[in-house]
Structure formats: structure tokens, C-alpha cells
Amino acid sequence: MAADTTTLTTDCLFARTRVQVCEALRSVVPGLPEEVVQRVDLTPTRDPSHGDMATNAAMLAAKPARRKPADIAAELVAKLSELPGVAKAEAAGPGFVNLTLKPEVLQGVAVSVLKAGDRYGRSTMGQGTRVNVEYVSANPTGPMHVGHCRGAVVGDALANLLEASGSPVTREYYINDAGTQVVALTWATYWRYLQAIGTDIPADEFGALTPNGLQYQGEYLIPVAQSIAEKHGRSLANAEGGPADPSVWFETVRREALTQMMAAIREDLEALGISHEVFASEAETLASGRVDAAIAKLDSKGLLYEGVLEPPKGKMPEDWEARPQTLFRSTEFGDDQDRALRKSDGTNTYFANDIGYHAQKAENADVLIDVLGADHGGYVSRMRAAISALTDGKTGFEVVMCQIVRVVKNGEPVKMSKRAGTFVTLRDLLDEVGKDAVRFTMLTRKADAQMEFDLDAVVAQTRDNPVFYVQYAHARCRSVLRSAETMFGTESVTPEALCGADLTNLSSDVELAVLRRLAAFPRSVEAAATAREPHRIATYCIDLASDFHALWNRGREDTTLRFLHENDRETSLAKLALVSAIAGTLRCALTILGVVPVEEMR
């Protein structure tokens, strides 16, 4: 559904033109329901020979107006042809109308970009809709690894994208600091602590003492345990330096291990350019009584009952049992089966705990978005049902799924990290290629598509490397503008000064094509935000970079397309306005992706 154009900034050519199309449609079909008008869309044409924009207005109006789409399209063509900025309007296909704009309209796009500056493409589309984006939320049992990286980058870019579209956004990280995985971390850290004070117990021997075996044996716990030993000495061991009763050490080791692991995770996230406003603790959520409160609220609505579920198909969940349990009528809210909230022994299921946490988030948000791994597919319908039940449908719940990433070098999978023991750490990846390359590459594909992260390709300085290709375009723009400062003076090539250039000199097909691309950016931001797909902005960057490089290369053959003409100041300033607009749009797009545009390639 197209957004109400009144929410979009006036620098959006598509939004302004759509207003005119809607006005024309209302005059052609009087009394047309406003909800139909609001669905009118205006899209770039795939083939420039078909015009600059296409609208579905006639097809949308046909059914409620009880008229043929072609007849409405013919009348729309007549109305739109009269608009001062339209060079040609023509009907196409089953009821589309294509618009070709006059060159001066496209040339004005460069001025819009320059005037908007860092706010080009931003809008108030989401104004008033508070969004909570929860992402990463890795168990604090080890370093951040590549598996976490994609969700971290997608979640962060999505939060940036929603903010650019006007939504107040809360970035949240859920600390899974309760449950069996934290127990396992605590025992593993204690094993390393005993080593730190000089008691070396074989892993299998120590594992026999633990509730579920020694699960975390990576070297990353050695410095954690050493710091505990430095702080507490031998006080957490028995008199001989061996394992003491857990009542002596467990809570101390648990607390300090979690504190240090979360500090390391925050450092890794910061290195990736990510920060969260909220770090919510699972343990605190459980202790606060919010889970019981959420269950009680569902019960008060008559949505709980005692029953026995059918055995699930496929892999058996840990919390399933063939006994009477407290069940939630989630099928009444679109789920495929009712869900257990309390086991037969009265303890809560994992799902119940998650409901309590999401109810907490819903207190301050209109839409909840969870960025999760692709293995959480079965989680979506049940949580959506719970949120709908708890909030009477007022709070939306969405999930963005991220597929795993396979890291390769020289065509082979990258070896596991010694420090981590079982996986490639995020820090390994950042040290290898850098933050911006990691972020941009992770966003070049849709989140739910399989991805191979080729370390060799990411650092290659070739046009096949999208990171290099886009950064090179921005660096080239900046190089041209620096040369122009030398040639014409700094004050002559500021964005403010270039707004006054005679842009009729931007008349070639290749220059107009770039202007069309610039015009499409605000609409691309709106579409990407609506679809929750930040990879669309990376694709836009690649397309704009391609347009710019093509223009640069054409200038080698056709001197009229070159950006700098030492003896023709007027023409140069027009070309420089375009170059500056390209650089500015790339900066705006890269900022959404969390990537820093480079000033020059080294």
C-alpha cells in the first residue's frame, strides 16, 4: 500500500507527483473512496523508453467505479498531460499510465538533494509509530560469532531505516541470563578458575561433577577466570584448592562471568558500530513477576485452559509433555495450535517467559520487531497470537529472519577460531576486513537468503566487490569536488552555491538517468522501511554507483560529459551540482547502512 504522501518530505519527486496523480484521479472518478486513492502507487519504469514513472491509478479505480481500466486511463492521460512538469502521458498495458517528465523537473532533483543535505530521503511516514527492534540477543556464554553478525547488522540497519522514515525507535538487546546455558557457563568458568589457582582437573573428570557436562571449553574463558582468581584468590575453592560446594562459589562466579561476557559482547558490538539503548535481563524479567502478570491477564480474558496437546511433528521441544498443562488459546489469534504456558508441575514454559518479556516491551511500543535466526520460524505465529491477545490487537509483532553466513577464504571454509574453540568470532572477521566492509557485505542480500562471505572478494579492489565499488564512487565524487575547489574556489562549489547553477546543462541521456536514480532514493527508503528490508538500500547504493561510474567513463570519450571545464565555469558548476548530489545521496544511503563513506581510496 502506498503511503499517504503528506507524510513525505517535499524533496521527494515521486511523492509530489503522486499528489498530482491522486488529484487527477479524483476529478476523473468523482466520489472514489479515499482508501482506494491512498493505494495509488507511482513507481519508476523499468525501461526509460516507457517514461520516468508509471501509476496503477486507473486499475485501482476500475472496480469501485464499475468502469474499464482503459477508459479511466485514457481520461487520466488527458488530465496528466496538462501538468506543467509532464512532457508526455500515455496509457500502457491493462490500465497503467506512464509519465515522461520534462528535463527541468529531473534537473531540479539535484537542487532538492543539495538543499536537503544529510536529510535527503528522510520522511515522517512513521511519525507517531513507536517501534522496538530487538536484535542480536546472543546468549552471553561466549564471544560474538559470525552467526550473530548478520542479525546484528540487519537489525541495526533496520532501526536506522525506520528512524529515517520518522519512527521513534528503541534498540533492544535481551540478555539470556537465566536458564541452563548460564548454569553451564558458570561451571565452565569455575573449571578455568581452578586452573587459574593451580588446580588442573581434566575436562572429562570435571564434567562428571557438572549438571550437564562441561559444555564451554574455549580459551576465551581463561582471562575471565583469571580475573576472578585475582579478585577472590583461593576463597572459592576448598582447602586443598579443589572444587568447593557450589553454595560457596556459584553465585559469585555466575555474576562475574556474565558481567565480563556482556562487557566483551558490548565491545564487539561497538566495534561493529552498534549500540543498544536497552539491555533487558531475562533474570530480572522473571524476578519482576511480569511473566505471571501476563499469564494472569490472559486468564482474565478467558484464554487459558487445562488440556493435553497432541505430540508435535518433527523435533520434540524440550518443554513438551503428554500431561495436562495450562494452555493458551492461541488458535483464536491465527496460530496453528494452542500453546503450553505452564507445565504439569506448575513451572513456566520458555514460551511463557517470552510472553512476559514481550508484554514488557509492548508497554512502550506500537510495533515489536524481533530479528532472529532462520531456525525460529515456528516462533512467529505463537508470539504474534500472544501479543495480539495481550494488547487487544493494538501492538503489532513482526519477525525478520536471518539465514546463516558461511565464511570462506581461498575458496575454502575459514578455520575455527582458537580463542573461541568452535566458531569464527565477530572480532576475527572485523580484524580481517574492517567494520564497513562487514556491514555493507552483510546487507547486500535479503536477510533470509543464504549467504557466503568471501574474505578475498570483500577486500578486492575490483568492480565485482560492491563495497569497493560504492566507496570508490563516493571517493571519486569527493576528488572531483576537491579539484573544483582548486579550480573555481571553495565558496563556488559549496552545496548552497551549486543550487544556483544553471542546470539546463545537464541534458544528456546519461545525466538524466543519474537524476532519475537520485529522484528514486526517498521512495526507496520508504519502500525498504515498509518491507523491513534494509538490503534494498545497499542495492540502491550499488545502482547509483554504477550510474556514476558509467557517467565517468562516458566522459573519457565525450568531453561534453566531463565534470570540469576550466574555461567554461557555468557548465562546470552544473556538472558539479550533479556530482555533489550523487555524493550527498550516497552519504545518506550509507548512513542508513551504518557505513562511513570514504573521502579517498588508499
N, C-alpha and C positions, 0 to 999 in steps of 0.2 A: 504494500500500500504506500502510495506517495505521501510524504509528509505535508502538513499544512505549510505553504510557502511563507506565511507570515512569520514563521519561526526562524527562517534562514536569513543570514546576513545579506545585505544588499549587494555584496561583491559577487554573489552567485548568479551568473548569467542564466543558468538553467532555471533557477527559482524565479527570476524576474520574467523570463519568457513564459514560464508555466502560468504565472498570474494572468498574462495576456491571453493564453490559450483557454484558460478557465472562463475568463470574461467572455471570450468569443463563443464558447460552448453554451454558456447561459443564455446568450442572445439568440443563438440558433435553436436551442431547445428550451424554451421558457418553462419554468416550473420544475426543472430537473431536480430531483432530490439532492441535497447538499452532500450526502455521504457518497453519492456517485461522483460528484465533481471532485471530491477530495481524493478519489482513487486515480484521477488523471495523472499519467506519468509522462515525462519528457526525457528521452534517452538520446545519447549520441548515436548517430548512424554508424553502422559498421563500414560502410563504403562511402567515402566522401563524395562520390559522384551522385549519391542519392540525397545530398544535402548535409546540413550540420546537425539537425535534430529531428526526431520522429516522435509523434504522440499517438496514444491509443484512445484519445478522447471520443472519437466517433463510435468505436466499437463498444466502449463502456456505456454510452448513452443510448445505443440502439434498442436494447431490450426494454428498459423502462419507458422509452419514448415510443415504442412499438413502430419503429421505422427501420429502414435498411441502413446498415453502417455506411454504405457507399453514398447514399443520399445525404446523410449528415456530414460525411467527409467533404463532399462537394461544396456544401454551404460553408463549412469551416475554412476551406481553401479560399473562398471568396473573401471571407472576413479577415483572415490572417494575411492575405496578400496586401491588404490596405495598411498594415502596420508599418511605421516608418523604418524600422530596422530590418524588415524582411525583404530580401531580394526576390524570393520565389517560394510559393507554397504549392504543393501538388499532392494529390491523393495517390496512395500506393497500396497494393495488396488488398486484403479483405476489408480495409477501413482505416488503415494508418494514414496519417498526414505527415509529409516530410517538409521541413523548413530549411531553406538556404538563407543564411544571414548576409547582410551587406558587410563588406570588408571593414568598414569603420566600426561596426559593432564588435567584431573579433579583435580589432586593434585596440579597442577600449578595454579589453580584458587585461592587457599589460598594465594599464593605469590602475585598474582595480587591485591587482596584485601588489603593485608598489605602494598604493595608499593603505592597504590593509596590513602590510608588513608581516610580522610574526603571527598575526591573527587571520591570515588568509585561510579560508576553508572552514573556519570555526562558525558555529551557529548556536542558536538557543533551542534547537529541536527538542532536546531532552530536559529543558528547564522545568524544574519542579518535580522531576522524577529522580528520587534518591536511589542510587544503585550501590549495592555491596558486592564487590568482586573478591571472592576468596580464591587464592591460588598459592601454589607450592604446597603448604601444609604438610611437609615431609615429616615422617617420624624422626624425632631428634635422637636417633640411635647411631648415626654415622654422618660422615661428610655429605654435602650435597653432591649428587652424581648427575651424569648426563640425562638420566631418566627424568630427573626433576627439572632440568634446564628448560626443556621445551615448554612445559606448563608454566614455568616462571616467566619466560619471555612473552608467551601468548597472553597470559593474564595481565602482565604489566602493560603491554601494548594495547590490550583491550580497554584497560582502565584509562589510559591516555586518550584513546579514541572516543570513549564515552564522555570524558571531560571536554574534549574538543567539540563535541556535539551538544554541550550545555548541561549535562547531567552532573549533579554533585555526586562524587564517587568516594566510597570508603574502600581502601585496600586492606584486606584482612588475611591473616595467617593463623590457622588453627593448630595449636601445639598439641600433638597427641602424647600428652604426658601422663596418661593413665592406661592401665591395661598390661597385658602380658609382655609386650615388647619393651616396656620400660623396666619391668622386672628383669628381663633378660639383659638389658643394657647395664643395670645396676650390678648384677652378678659378674658380668664380663669385666666391668671396671674394677670390681673388687679383686678379681683374679690378677689384673695388671697392678693393682695396688700392692698385693702381696709380693709380686715380683719386685716392685719398686723398693720395698723394705728388705729385700734379700731372700724372700721365700719363693723359690721357683717350683711350682707344682705343675706336672704335666697336664695338658689340656683335657685329656680323657679322664684323668683322675679327678680334676676339679669339677669337670662336667657332671660327674656322678653325684656331686653334692648339690647341684642346682635343681630347680623345679623342672626345667625342660631342656637340660643340656646346655653346654657353653656355645651360644649362638654367634656372638660377635667377637671375632678373633683378629680383626685388622689392627695394624700398628697405630692407627690414629688414636687409640685409647691409651697408649703409653704415656704421652705427655699429660693427659687428663689425670691419670692415676698418679703420676709423679708429683703433680701439684697438690693432690690430696695428701700424699705422703709427706710432702714438705710442710703442709699446714697442720696435720694431725699426728705426724710421727708414727709410732707403732701402737697408738692407742686404739686403733680399730681392729687389731689382731689379738690373738690370745697371748698368753705369757711366753710361749715358745715362738711366736711370730707366725703361727699358722692361722687358719680360718677361725674366727670367733663366732659366737652365736649371732645370727642376723639382727637380733634386737640391739646389739651393740653398734652395728655399723650401717645397717641397710638404709635407714632414712637419710643419714648424712651423705653416704655415697650416692644415693639416688638424686638428692637435691643438687649436689655439686657437679655430678656428671651431667645432669640436664642443663644446668646453668652454663657449663662450659661448651656443651654441644650446641646449644642455641646461640651462644656468642659466636661460635665458628660458623654456624649457618648464616647468621646476620652478616658476618664479614664476607662470606661468599656471595650473598645476595647483593651487598653493597658493591662488590667488585663487578657484578653483572649490571649495575645501575638500577637496582631495585630496592625500594624501601616500602614498608607497610605502615599504615597509621595504627593498626590494631593487631596485637598478638594475643589471641584468645586462648586460654588454658582449658584443656579438657578436664583436668582435675578440679579446677576452680568451678567450672560449669556444673560438674557433678555435685560438688560440695555445696553449691549455692541453692540447691533444691529446684532449679529451673526444669530439670527433666521431670520430676514428679509433678510440678505445676503444669507442664504441658500435657502430661498424661491425664491429670485431673480435668483439664479444660476439655479434652476430647471426650472424657467420660461424661462430663456435664452436658455435652451435646448429643449424648446417646450413641456415640460412635465406637464404643468398646463392648466386647462380649467375651465370654469364656468359650473356647472351642478348640478343636484339633485340626490342624492343617493337613492337607494331602502332602505326601512326600514330594519335594521339589525334583524337577527333572535335571539331569546333568550332575554337576558337582554339588555335594551336600554342604550347605552352610554350617559353620561351627555352632550357631545358636539355634539350629532346628531340632525339635524333638517331637516324638509321636505321643505327646501327652497334652492334657488340657492346659491352655495358655491364655493370657489376656491378649485378645486380637483387636486390631484396628480395622474398621470397615473401609479400607482404602479403595475397594472396588467401587464405592459410591462416588469416588472422585477420579475415576478413569484408570485406576491401577488394574492389573490383570488378576490379582488375587489379594485377599486380605492378608495383613502382616502382623506378626507377633511383636508385642511390646514388652511383655513380661513372661518369663519362663515359668514353669510349674513350681519352681522353688521361690518365686516372688522376686527374683533379681531381674534387672532390666536387660533387654537385648541391646546389641550395638545400635540397631535402628532407633530404639527409644532414646538412647543417649544423643544420637544425631538430631532427633526431633527437638530435643531440649535446646541444643546448640543453635539450630536454625531458627527456633522461636525467639531466641535471644537476638539474633541478627535482624529478624523481621521487625523488631521494635523500632528500628531506626532506618528502615529501608523500604522502598516500594517494590524493588526488584532485587532478588538474590541471584547471583551468578556464581556457580562453582566451576572452576577449571580443574578437571580430573583426568586421570589416565583412562585409556580406552577400555580397561578391564572393569570399569564401574558402570557399564551400560545398564545393568539391571537395577541400578540405584535410583535412576531418574524418576520413573513413574511413581514409585512409592513415596519419595520425598516431596514430589510435586503435590501428591494427594494430601500428605500431611500438612504442608504449608497452606494449601487451599482450605483445608478443614479448620486449621487454627486461626486463619485470618479472614475467614468468610470470603475467600477469593480475592481479597484486596491486595495481597502481596504475590508477585509473580516469582516463579522459580525456574531457572534455566541452567543447563549444564553445557559447557564447551569441552568436548572430548579431545585429548591429545594422544596420538599414537607414539610409540616408542621411536627412538632415534638410534640408528646404527652408525657408530663412528668407525671410519676406515682411513688407512694411510697406505700408500703404495698398493692400493687395491685389496688390502687385507684388513680384517678387523683389528682395531688397536688393542694391544695387550692390556691386561688388567693393571690397575694401579697397585703398587706395592703397599703404599700407605693405607689404602682402603682395604686391600685384600681381595675384594671380589668384584670391583667395578671401576669404571673410569670416572674420576671425580670431576666436578664442575671446575675446580681450580686448575686441574690438569689441562682442561680444554681452554680456559681463559689464558693460561700461561703460553699455550701453543699458538693461538691465533688472535687473541685480544677480544675485549668486550663487544665492540661494534660489529666485528665480523661474526661473532657468535649470534648476537641478537638479530642482525639482518638475515643471516642464513636461515636461522630457525623460523623466520617469518616469510620465507619465500614460497612456502607451500601451505595449503589449508591444514589446520591443526589435526584433523582426523585422517590425514593421508600419511602413509608410511614414508619415512624419510631416511636418507643416507647422508651423513655429514662427512664429506670428503675433506680431510685436513689439507691435502695437497691443492685441491681446487679452490678452497677458501682463501688461500694466501697467494694464489697465482695472479699475476698482473696481466690478465687477458680479458677480452670482451665476454668470454664464456663464464667469467666469475662475476655474478651480479653485484657483489659487494664492491669490488674494484670498479666495475662499470658505472655504477651510480656515483660513487665517491669521485671518480675521475671526471664525471660530467660537472659536478659542483666545483671541483678544483679548477677545471678549465674555465668555467664562468668567472670565478674569482680572479684567475690570472688575466683574463681579458679586461676585467674592470680595473685591476691594478695598472695594467698598461694604459688604459684610458685615462686614469688619473694623471699619469706622467704626460700624456699627450695633450689633454684638454684642461687639466687642473682638477683637484679633488672636488671642489664645490660644484663642478659641472656634471658630475656623474653620481651624485647622491640620489637616492630614490625620489626625494622631493623634487629635485631639479629635473630628473628624467621624466617625471609626469607631464612636464610642459613641452616635451619633444613632439615634433610633427611626425606622427606615427603612420601617416599615409605611405611612408617609405617602406613599411612592412607589408608588401603586396604580393610577394611570390607565393607559389603554392606551398612550398616547404615551410615558409614562415607562418603562413596562415594555419598550417597543420599543427605547428607548435602552439599557436594561440588557442586552437580548439582544445588541445590537450590541457593547457592551463585552465581553460574555462571549465573543464570537467572535474577539476580537483574538489571543489566544495561538494559537488554531487557524489563523488567517490567516497568522501569522508562520511556523508550521510548514509550512503548505501552500506558501507563497511560497518558502521556503528549499528545500523538496523539489523544486519545479518550476523553481528557478533563475529566478524571475520577480519581481523587486522591484517591478514596476509594480502588483502586487496590493496592496501596502501603500499606494501612492498612491490606488488605488481605494477602499481601506478608509477612508482619511482623508476622502475626498470623501463617502462614505456616512455616516460618523459626523457630519461637519459638517452634512450635510443633515438628519439626525435632530435635531441640536441646534437648528438654525435653525427647524425645524418646531415644536419644543417652545417655543422663544422666542416664535414668532408665535402659537401657541395660547394662550400666557399673556396676550396682549393681549385676547383675547376671554373667556377663562375665568380669573378671578382666582385660583382654587384652584391653577392651574398656575404661578403666578408664583413666582420663586425667593425673594424677600424679603417677609416679612410682619412688619412692625415690632412688631406686638402678639401675634405667635404665634412665639415663639422655637423651640419644638420642631419645628413644621412647617418653618420656615425652615432649620434645621440639616439636616433630612433632604434638602431640595431642594439645599442647598449641598454635601452629600456627593456627590450625583449630578453637580453642576456640576464639583466638584473632580476627580471620577473621569473625567469627559469630558476635562477639560483635561490630566490626567495621561496618559491613553491617547493623546491627540493628540501630546503631547510625546514619548512613547515611539515612536510611529509615525514622526513627523517626524525623530527622531534617527536611525532606521534609514535614512531617505532622505537624511540629511546636511543637513537643512533646520533652521534655527533658528526656533522658534516665537516670534511677536512678542507682546509684552505689551500693546500698544495700537496701533491703526491711526492713522496720521498722514496 
